[in-house]
Amino acid sequence: MARPHSIDPRAFNDPRNHYPTDEEFYASDRPVQHEIPEDRPRGGAHDPFRHPWSWGMIALVVFAGLIVLMGIALFP
């Protein structure tokens, strides 16, 4: 018994031991047109009036700046 996991040589001609290649296996259920068009194309025009920050984020940054300035002014 040279290799315990090898196929029995008597079973080489058995059609149950012939498997499709990866390309054949995965092509069997692939549609003819296998590329789907994008429903949301990338890189489109952006809204020039939309600001990248929200008003809440702007208020938070201004508040943090005021806290730092008040700390410097009150505790020199």
Secondary structure, 3 states (H helix, E strand, C coil): CCCCCCCCHHHCCCHHHCCCCHHHHHHCCCCCCCCCCCCCCCCCCCCCCCCCCCHHHHHHHHHHHHHHHHHHHHCC
